[in-house]
Amino acid sequence: MTPPTNPIARLDAPLVVVEAEAHLLGLLAHPVAESAPLKERHDWFASVFRDLATAHPEACSCDADYPDWQPGRAS
């Protein structure tokens, strides 16, 4: 029998990623009103960014964005 070319393990995602994706979709479905208090708007955008970074880290940056950057090195 030939092994599957796309094993189910490849589709498996950590629970934290699935939860972040679900929370992100809920946030985006109900955006905060422009007339809402600043803190409420800030909290909404912070939650969206947090969930996006958790669910899709590849969307945040890549090595090509900062080719010479080295962690801990002085700027």
Buried (B, 14 or more C-beta within 10 A) or exposed (E): EEEEEEEEEEEEEEEEBEBBBEBBEEBEEEEBEEEEEEEEBEEBEEBBEBBBBBBEEEEEEEEEEEEEEEEEEEE
